[in-house]
């Protein structure tokens, strides 16, 4: 009996002295989290340049667009530039370029470049698919600036990818010459692809003015728009990867205020209940992501239910997957997904070609 009691006493002491694995794990995790919060700092990749865009857009009643774009560029790299490299996506959807890329989409875009000026002097350039290269007569030294002006006109493709016309609506994605980033002593420009994203830009400032026909509504990255929009107007936005413009004919609109953010849902079918439900889902999503990721960077969020699901600063599209209609439930899920991209894409940038 004495031996048994001694054994029990030893076991009791062992159990009492042995640390609780669960508690130890919890404490370790909490310490690690605190260390990360205190010591973590992002290691960012510089874009190699800074840019500001001044864009003037005019649309006529036949759906032809006249664009004047001035880009002011600063060389923030350590290299001297002998040329400038831009993405110019509208050219991808012309018949010749589309065939070169092996595109199977039914596209019918047109593009005509009237002039390219460097420091107010006419300049030569090459345009191959979506790559626009401008040789520089005067190299741009590190820290120096250069101004480039573009004058061109286009029509949008029917059945294009993001840059497209759907029924009477026009989706102007990547419609202007977008300066590529400059990394590892070269311009970071890759081949265009019809799946995923193959363009990558740094954060820029934009001034935009527009003139559109009657019965159309102008919806964009701007955070200060009302419905119905004016036929002509301007907007300014700072520190965004790109801008997106949708020119919509007679949309149905549902608006919802969430704190300082005005959510607007634009639809084109008699689905008022669905649009109200989507505005509620968007509201819940916005609150949730702001709670765990940080403030939404704009005072307006537009949701256009008329195109392939995609994110842009301050505006998202949802309604189809590669032009195939999807269910109402899928559209709701798509909206949540695209809203999340307002942070991871819109605030935290990444190179989707090399770092998808």
Secondary structure as GFF3:
##gff-version 3
##sequence-region A 1 356
A	DSSP	alpha_helix	2	17	.	.	.	ID=ss1
A	DSSP	alpha_helix	21	39	.	.	.	ID=ss2
A	DSSP	beta_strand	49	59	.	.	.	ID=ss3
A	DSSP	beta_strand	64	75	.	.	.	ID=ss4
A	DSSP	beta_strand	81	87	.	.	.	ID=ss5
A	DSSP	three_ten_helix	89	93	.	.	.	ID=ss6
A	DSSP	alpha_helix	95	100	.	.	.	ID=ss7
A	DSSP	beta_strand	110	118	.	.	.	ID=ss8
A	DSSP	beta_strand	121	122	.	.	.	ID=ss9
A	DSSP	beta_strand	126	128	.	.	.	ID=ss10
A	DSSP	beta_strand	131	140	.	.	.	ID=ss11
A	DSSP	beta_strand	145	155	.	.	.	ID=ss12
A	DSSP	beta_strand	164	166	.	.	.	ID=ss13
A	DSSP	beta_strand	169	173	.	.	.	ID=ss14
A	DSSP	beta_strand	178	179	.	.	.	ID=ss15
A	DSSP	beta_strand	181	183	.	.	.	ID=ss16
A	DSSP	beta_strand	186	188	.	.	.	ID=ss17
A	DSSP	beta_strand	204	211	.	.	.	ID=ss18
A	DSSP	beta_strand	216	220	.	.	.	ID=ss19
A	DSSP	beta_strand	232	240	.	.	.	ID=ss20
A	DSSP	beta_strand	244	249	.	.	.	ID=ss21
A	DSSP	beta_strand	252	258	.	.	.	ID=ss22
A	DSSP	beta_strand	261	267	.	.	.	ID=ss23
A	DSSP	alpha_helix	272	293	.	.	.	ID=ss24
A	DSSP	beta_strand	300	304	.	.	.	ID=ss25
A	DSSP	beta_strand	310	312	.	.	.	ID=ss26
A	DSSP	beta_strand	315	317	.	.	.	ID=ss27
A	DSSP	beta_strand	320	321	.	.	.	ID=ss28
A	DSSP	beta_strand	324	325	.	.	.	ID=ss29
A	DSSP	alpha_helix	328	340	.	.	.	ID=ss30
###
